[in-house]
């Protein structure tokens, strides 16, 4: 199974615009990958275009902690 890549820049953008639907959809797809035995990877794109992979999740428990932290910073 191919890794599911999450761009944290996009997540941060959705946090700032309070786009809960986009975050929900992203996390739902990521959860399906984890349940199927895949890996979810967090990446950040540098200004140079280089993609830096800095964290991976291979279990639901750790991913749920990340997800809660993302929702915690939504603007009200």
N, C-alpha and C positions, 0 to 999 in steps of 0.2 A: 504494500500500500504506500502511496506517495504521501510525503509529509504535508500537513496543512500549515500554510504560512500566514501569520498575522503581522501586518505592518503596524507597528505601534504609532507611527505618525498618523495613520488613518484613524486609529482608535482615539488618539488625542484630539483629532479634528472633530470626531463625532461626540466626544465628551464636551468640547467647547460649544458645539451647536445643539447639544442636548438631543442628539438623534438616537433615541432609545431603540427605535425599530431597526436601525442599521446594526447597532450593537447586539441586539437580540438575535438577529439573523446570523451574524458572524459567529457568535458564541454557540448557537444551535448547530451550525455546520461543523465547528471545531469539536463539539461534544460527540457528534456522530463518528468523526474520525477516531477519537480516543476510544470510544466504545468498540469500534471495529478493530482495535489493536494498533492504530497508527500513532504518529507523533505530531504534536502541535508545536510549531516553532515561532518564537517572537523575533522579528527582524526590525532593524532601523536602517533607513536609507540615508547615507551621508550626502552632503552637498555635491560631492564629486560623482555621485551616482553609484558608489560602492554600497553594497548591501551587507550589513553587519548582523550576523545571527548571534544573539546573545543569551537566549534561554530556550529550553525545550521542555515540554510536558509529555509524559507518557502514562500519566494516571489522572483519573478524574478528580481526585481529592486536591492535588496541587493546582490543577487548572481552575477549580471552583474558588480557591483562595485568590488567584489572580483576577478572576471574573468579579468577585466581590469588591476587590480593590478598585477596579475600573469603575464600577457603578457608584462607589463611594464618592468619587470626584466629579460626578455630574453636577452641572450648575443648576440652580433652582430658579 
